[in-house]
Amino acid sequence: MRWHDGCMPTDERLYDALDASLRYRQDITVSTVLRHVTGRRVTALGSAGDAHVVVKVFHGPRARGNHRRLSALAAAGLKEIVPVSFGCDATGHVGVLDHRPGWGLEDLPDQDFVVACRCAGVALRRLHDSGADLDRTWRLDDESAQLARSAPAGLQALATDVAADALRIPEGPLVPSHRDCHPRQLVVDHQQVAWIDLDDCAMAPRGLDVGNMIAHLTREHVVGRRNRSIASASRQAFLDGYAWSFDPDDLGRWERLTLVRLAGLAEARHGAPRERDALLLELAEVVA
């Protein structure tokens, strides 16, 4: 593939992977970097003839596993709501996906946002109930251990308590899961929604995705993108679309896991103590 002049990032750790991209898919021209996580990955927009594609370049050979799992989801009839993989290079560092046109969920006006959240719930339930068999798992104890391990020092005690409480959730059967559900992972085209960025997808408990999404919808109010009424309506719309019928206390425990993680990220990654404290106040309102 060819990168437009000045488009390819300069990243020493990604040098070999970006170099490998030059030897793969000579029909693709890369025009715009959508996201660059230094030392880890690049996501870019390109074109192959008249079609837009998404190019992903990873420090490790993650593109190979992504291709396997996206192919399994496509075989389960989910091409409308998840990306379709067009393959990866021989090194496993470079993958090509179809591009989903539309608007990011975060960019929609309030009423459209609420409607789209319901559609997102429907699409997530379809993913969970698809019967696809993915080749890796992420269990409740993995999620709890990661929270307890990664929390900043000031939140360690709280994170450990919330992680321990979460282990009371009956895990239930594992289902094909996104594992990183939040509003930025949704593309909306009128009444059709698609989940994107399934790099972490795995077989997991269904409450992991649902709790993650509703916690992020709460965060929409915390960071000032939506008022409390719209945030609450979007949460309910998402749960209605999903047709959540499981124990509400267990859902609360899943949400608390995410709220503590988001509070930790607000402090450690974003340097936003006010957001951290606001998320902790929301955490106190969640019954578990």
N, C-alpha and C positions, 0 to 999 in steps of 0.2 A: 504494500500500500504506500501511497505517497502522502506526506504531510505538507500542507501549505506552508510557505515560508514564514518562519516565526511562530508557527503553531505548536510544534513539538516542544514539550516542556524540557527544561534542563534539570535533570535529577540524577545524581550519580548512582544512587541505588537502583534506579530503573533503567540504567543505560543499556544493559544487555537485553531487557525485555522490549524496550523501545526499538533497539536495533533489530530484534527479531521481527517486529511488526513490518519493517521495511521489506522483508523477504516473503511476506504473506499477503495474499489477495491483491495482486497487482491491479485489479479492476477498481479498487477502493481509493478514494481521495478523502483525506481527513481535513476538515475545515475549521472546526471549533472545539476547544476543550471545554467540556461541561463541568468537570470536577477533577481536581488533582489533589490527592492526599500524598504529601511528600514522602517518598520512600516506600510507598505501599501500592498505589494504583492511580491510573488515569482513566477517566471516562470521557469519550469524545464523540462528536457527531461527524459522520462522513457520508459519502454518497457512492453508490455503485450504479452507474448509469443514471436512470431517472429516480431510483429509489434511495431514500435516506436509510442509513444504518447507524447503529451505535457500536463503537469500538471500545473494548475494555482491555487495558494492559495492566498486568499484575506483576509485582515483584516475585511472587512465587507462582507455581504452575496451577493456579486456581481456575483458570479458564477451562481446563480439561474436566474438572468435576462439575463446574457450572453447566457445561454442555451436556453432560450425562443427565443431570437433574432436570434441566429445562426440557430436554428431550423426553424424559419420563412424564413430565407435566403435560407436554404437548400430546403425547400418546394417550393421556387420560382425558383428552377433549377440552383442554383449558387454553387453547391458543388465543381466544378472545380476551382473556383476562390476565395473562402473564406473557412476558417476552418469548419470542421464538428464537432459538439459537441457530445460527447458520454455520456453526462449527468453530474450531480453534486450530491454532497452528501446532506444528509437531512438538514444540517445546512446552506447550500448555500455558504459556504466558499471555497469549493474545487471543481474544474471542470476539466474535461479531454477532450482534443481535439485530432483530428488526427494531425499527423506531416507531414509537406510538405517538401520533400527533394528538394535540389537545392542550388543555390547560392544567397546570398543577393545582391540586385541591386547595392548597394554601392561598392561591390567587383569586379564588371565586368570591363574589359578594355573598353576604351572609345567608340569604335565603337559598341561593344555589348551593352554598356550602352544606347546609343542613340536608338538602335533598341528596346531594352526592354522597354524604356520609351514610345515608341509608343504602344507596347503591353499593358502597364499599362493603357494608356488612353482608349484603347478598353475595357479592363476589368472593369475600373471604369464606363464607359458609360453603360456597361451591368448591373452593380450593380444598377446604378441610374434608369435604364429603366426596372428593373425586375418586378416592381409592388408589391414587398414585402411590407407588412405592419408591421412596427416595433412599439413597445408599448411605445415609448417615443419620444419627439420632442426636437429639438434645433433650435431656430429661429435666424434670423439676429440680433434682439435686444439682445438676450442672448449672442451672440458672441461679439457684440460691447460693451455691459456692462462688460463682463468679461475682455476684453482688457483694458478698462478704469480703472477698479478696480485693476487689478493685475500688472500694469506697475510700475517699480521702480520710485522713486521720480523724478529723473532727466528726465524721459521720460513721466511723467504724462500729461503735457500740450500737447505734440505731440500725445500721445495715445488718449487723449480725443478728439482732433480735427479729427484724422483719424477715430475714432469710430463714431463721429457725421456725418462725410462725408459719411461713409458706409451706414448710414440709408437712403440715397437717392436711394439705389439700390432697384428696384422692386423685392420683395422677390420671387414671383412666387410660383408654387406648391412645397410642400416639397416632397423629394424623399428619399428612403433608402440610407443612407450615412455612410461612414467610420468614418468621423469626425477627423481623425488623419493621414491624407495622407502625407507620406514622404518616401524617398527612403528606409529607414530601415524597412518599413512595407511591403516590397515586396520580395517574393521569386521567383527566376527565374530558370526554368528547360528547357533549350533549348528555344523554342519559346512559352512556356507556362509560364504565370505568375500567382501568387496568392497573394491576399491581406491577411495579417495576423494581429493579435492584434486588433480585432474589439471590444475591451472592451467599447469604447465610441460610438459605432454605434447608430444612431437614424434617425428619419425622419428630414431632414434638407434641406435648399436650395442647389441646385447642385453647385452653385458657391463657396460654402464653401470648398468642397473637391478640386475642380479644382484650385482655388486660393491658397490654402494651398500647393498643390503639386508644382505648378510652382514657388512659393516663395522658397521652399526648393531646387528646382533645381538651382535657382539663388544662393542660399547659397553654393552649391557645388563648385562654382567658388570662392566665398568669403573666404571659409576655405581652398582653395588650392587643393581640390581633383580633380578638372577638370579645364582646361583652359576656358577662356571666350567663345571661339568658340564652344567647346563641350557643355558647359552649355546652350548656346543659342540654339544649335541644339537639345538638349534633351528637352528643353521647347517646341519648335515647334513640335517635334515628338510626345510629349505627347498630345498637343492640337489637332494635326492632328488625332491621334488615337481616341481621345475622340469625334472628329468632333464638336468642340466648334463652335457654330454659333450665340451666344448671344452677347449683346452689349460689345465691348472691353473696354469701359470706366468702365462698371460695373465689369468686370473681374479685371481691374486695382485696383478698390476699394477693392475687396476681397483680392488681393495680398498684398496690403498695410497693411491690417489688420494683415496678417501673418508676414510680414517683421518687423513691429513694435513689435509684440510679440516675434519674434526671437531675435531682438535687446535687448529686455528686459531680455530674458533668458541668452543671452551672457553676460550681465552685472551681473545679480543677481545670476544666477545658476553656470555659468562657469567661472566667473571672467575674462572675455576676452574683455577688452575695445576696442582693435583693431578690433575684429570681430563686436562688436556693432557699431562702427563708420563706418565700411565698409558696413554693412547692411543699415545703415541710408543713406549712399551715394547712394546705389541702390534704396532705397525708393524714393529719390528725382528724379530718372529717370523714375518712374512709373507714367504715366499720369492717373489722376483720376478727 
